Amino acid sequence: MTAEAATATQHRRRTALLLLCDAALLLALQWATPARADTVSSSGPNRTPVSTNLKFAINIDKFVYLRLGDETTINTASFTLAPTIPAGGTTPTTGNNRPANWSGAAPGFSVTASGNALPVEVRSNGGTVTLRATTSTALTSGSATIPMSRITVSSSDGNLPAPPLADTGSGSSVTVTGTAFGNRVTERTATWTFTYAPTATQLPLAGTYSGQIQVTASVP
């Protein structure tokens, strides 16, 4: 091989090596180029209008808020029963061996309530809200019990009804419809009044009874 031929061969090899390096660099740049937005360009004397696209994604989480009474503590509804005995509606006096004119008929009880009217508030962006009351602890005094269902609940606003109380477990549910945006948003307030009024056939044993309920609000 002549010196000219060797030089030409080396030149061709260098050229091929440079082309190979350029191809590898171009491939690397293609992989490293970040994804581009939707772009359109136009040039020329006519100034052709162009358009591009943009997508939106908005995520709004559901929430539900329920307040019964104060926000910082568990409220207590109390009922004090005072007996009267017939005839004449005589109120027994405290102590032993106290005389009373009693016909022997079943006594009646007057009920004094305190803390039994509680403010209620329901808020949600999840549509119709379902309310349900669950008896966490039955009304008990020692071995004696009072059925929780004998405590009734009324609401000052029929749009925010109170769920009935069950003796054990959960009672039936009630629904609260929305107030805006096609019933999707709910903002309701009311006052729930708890009442205990035993009849002559439901007289409990003497004692201090305590129990607890839990009210749950849920959305679909």
C-alpha positions as CSV (number, residue, x, y, z in Angstrom):
1,M,0.0,0.0,0.0
2,T,1.3,3.4,-1.0
3,A,1.6,6.3,1.4
4,E,-1.2,8.1,-0.4
5,A,-3.5,5.0,-0.2
6,A,-2.7,4.6,3.6
7,T,-3.5,8.3,4.2
8,A,-6.8,8.0,2.3
9,T,-7.8,4.9,4.3
10,Q,-7.1,6.6,7.6
11,H,-9.1,9.7,6.4
12,R,-12.1,7.5,5.6
13,R,-11.8,5.8,9.0
14,R,-11.8,9.1,10.8
15,T,-14.7,10.3,8.8
16,A,-16.7,7.1,9.6
17,L,-15.8,7.4,13.3
18,L,-17.0,11.1,13.3
19,L,-20.2,10.2,11.6
20,L,-20.8,7.4,14.2
21,C,-20.1,9.8,17.0
22,D,-22.5,12.4,15.5
23,A,-25.2,9.7,15.2
24,A,-24.8,8.6,18.8
25,L,-24.9,12.3,20.0
26,L,-28.0,12.9,18.0
27,L,-29.7,9.8,19.5
28,A,-28.7,10.9,23.0
29,L,-30.1,14.4,22.4
30,Q,-33.4,12.9,21.2
31,W,-33.7,10.9,24.4
32,A,-32.7,13.8,26.6
33,T,-35.1,16.3,25.0
34,P,-38.0,17.0,27.5
35,A,-41.6,16.5,26.5
36,R,-43.0,19.6,24.8
37,A,-46.4,21.3,25.1
38,D,-48.8,21.3,22.3
39,T,-47.2,23.9,19.9
40,V,-48.1,25.2,16.5
41,S,-46.2,27.9,14.5
42,S,-46.9,29.9,11.4
43,S,-44.9,32.3,9.3
44,G,-45.3,34.2,6.1
45,P,-47.0,37.3,4.8
46,N,-50.5,35.9,5.3
47,R,-50.1,35.5,9.1
48,T,-52.1,32.3,9.2
49,P,-53.8,32.0,12.6
50,V,-52.7,29.1,14.8
51,S,-54.2,27.5,17.9
52,T,-53.0,25.2,20.6
53,N,-54.7,23.2,23.4
54,L,-54.5,23.1,27.2
55,K,-56.1,20.5,29.4
56,F,-57.4,21.1,33.0
57,A,-57.6,18.7,35.9
58,I,-59.3,19.9,39.1
59,N,-59.6,17.5,42.1
60,I,-62.0,18.4,44.9
61,D,-62.1,16.1,47.9
62,K,-65.4,15.4,49.6
63,F,-65.9,16.6,53.2
64,V,-68.6,16.3,55.8
65,Y,-68.9,18.3,59.0
66,L,-71.2,17.5,61.9
67,R,-71.6,19.4,65.2
68,L,-73.9,18.4,68.0
69,G,-73.7,20.8,71.0
70,D,-70.4,22.4,71.8
71,E,-67.4,21.8,69.6
72,T,-64.9,21.2,72.5
73,T,-66.7,18.6,74.7
74,I,-69.4,15.9,74.8
75,N,-72.6,17.5,76.0
76,T,-74.8,15.9,78.6
77,A,-78.6,16.0,78.5
78,S,-80.0,15.6,82.0
79,F,-83.5,14.7,83.3
80,T,-84.6,14.9,86.9
81,L,-87.8,13.1,87.8
82,A,-89.9,14.2,90.8
83,P,-92.7,11.8,91.8
84,T,-96.2,12.8,92.9
85,I,-98.6,10.4,94.5
86,P,-102.4,10.4,94.3
87,A,-104.7,11.4,95.8
88,G,-104.4,15.1,95.5
89,G,-101.0,15.0,93.7
90,T,-99.0,14.9,96.9
91,T,-95.3,15.3,96.6
92,P,-93.5,12.9,99.0
93,T,-91.2,14.5,101.5
94,T,-87.6,13.4,102.2
95,G,-87.1,11.1,105.2
96,N,-88.5,8.0,106.8
97,N,-91.9,7.4,108.2
98,R,-93.4,10.6,106.6
99,P,-97.2,10.5,106.5
100,A,-98.9,11.0,103.1
101,N,-102.4,10.7,101.8
102,W,-101.9,8.1,99.1
103,S,-104.7,6.2,97.3
104,G,-102.3,3.4,96.2
105,A,-102.4,4.3,92.5
106,A,-99.2,4.5,90.6
107,P,-97.3,7.7,91.1
108,G,-96.7,10.3,88.4
109,F,-93.4,12.0,87.6
110,S,-92.7,15.5,86.6
111,V,-89.5,15.8,84.5
112,T,-87.1,18.7,84.7
113,A,-84.7,18.8,81.8
114,S,-81.4,20.6,81.4
115,G,-78.9,20.7,78.6
116,N,-81.4,18.8,76.4
117,A,-81.7,21.4,73.6
118,L,-78.6,21.3,71.5
119,P,-77.5,23.2,68.4
120,V,-76.8,21.0,65.4
121,E,-74.8,21.9,62.2
122,V,-74.2,19.8,59.1
123,R,-72.0,20.9,56.2
124,S,-70.9,18.9,53.2
125,N,-70.0,19.2,49.5
126,G,-70.9,15.5,48.8
127,G,-74.6,15.8,48.2
128,T,-77.3,14.3,50.4
129,V,-76.0,13.6,54.0
130,T,-77.2,10.6,55.9
131,L,-77.5,10.8,59.7
132,R,-77.6,7.8,62.0
133,A,-77.5,7.4,65.8
134,T,-75.8,4.6,67.6
135,T,-76.2,3.7,71.2
136,S,-72.6,3.4,72.5
137,T,-73.6,2.8,76.2
138,A,-77.1,1.8,77.3
139,L,-78.8,3.8,80.1
140,T,-77.9,1.9,83.2
141,S,-77.9,2.3,87.0
142,G,-76.4,-0.7,88.5
143,S,-78.4,-3.6,87.2
144,A,-81.4,-1.5,86.2
145,T,-81.7,-0.1,82.6
146,I,-83.9,2.4,80.8
147,P,-84.4,1.7,77.0
148,M,-82.6,4.4,75.1
149,S,-85.6,4.4,72.6
150,R,-87.7,6.1,75.3
151,I,-85.8,9.2,74.8
152,T,-87.2,11.0,71.8
153,V,-85.6,13.7,69.7
154,S,-87.3,16.5,67.8
155,S,-85.8,19.1,65.4
156,S,-86.6,22.7,65.0
157,D,-86.1,22.3,61.2
158,G,-87.6,19.5,59.3
159,N,-84.7,19.8,56.7
160,L,-82.3,18.7,59.4
161,P,-84.2,15.9,61.1
162,A,-82.9,14.0,64.1
163,P,-82.3,10.2,63.8
164,P,-84.3,8.0,66.2
165,L,-82.4,6.4,69.1
166,A,-82.2,2.6,69.3
167,D,-82.0,0.5,72.5
168,T,-78.8,-1.1,71.2
169,G,-76.7,-0.6,68.1
170,S,-77.7,1.8,65.3
171,G,-81.2,3.0,64.6
172,S,-82.8,3.9,61.3
173,S,-81.2,6.7,59.3
174,V,-82.5,10.1,58.2
175,T,-81.4,12.2,55.2
176,V,-80.4,15.9,55.0
177,T,-80.8,17.4,51.5
178,G,-78.5,19.9,50.1
179,T,-79.0,23.7,50.0
180,A,-77.2,24.8,46.9
181,F,-75.7,23.8,43.6
182,G,-78.3,21.2,42.8
183,N,-78.3,19.7,46.3
184,R,-74.6,19.0,46.0
185,V,-73.6,21.5,48.8
186,T,-75.3,21.3,52.2
187,E,-75.3,23.9,55.0
188,R,-78.0,23.2,57.6
189,T,-78.4,24.3,61.2
190,A,-81.1,23.4,63.7
191,T,-81.8,22.7,67.4
192,W,-82.4,19.1,68.5
193,T,-84.5,18.7,71.7
194,F,-84.2,15.5,73.7
195,T,-87.2,14.5,75.8
196,Y,-87.8,11.8,78.4
197,A,-91.4,11.4,79.6
198,P,-92.0,8.0,81.2
199,T,-95.6,6.8,81.6
200,A,-97.2,5.0,84.5
201,T,-96.3,1.6,82.9
202,Q,-92.7,2.6,82.2
203,L,-91.7,3.7,85.6
204,P,-88.0,2.9,86.2
205,L,-86.3,2.0,89.4
206,A,-84.8,4.8,91.5
207,G,-81.2,5.6,90.6
208,T,-78.9,7.7,88.5
209,Y,-78.9,6.4,84.9
210,S,-76.1,7.3,82.4
211,G,-75.6,6.3,78.8
212,Q,-74.1,7.7,75.6
213,I,-75.0,7.9,71.9
214,Q,-73.0,8.6,68.8
215,V,-74.4,10.4,65.8
216,T,-72.7,9.8,62.5
217,A,-72.9,11.8,59.3
218,S,-72.0,10.2,55.9
219,V,-72.2,11.0,52.2
220,P,-72.3,8.7,49.2
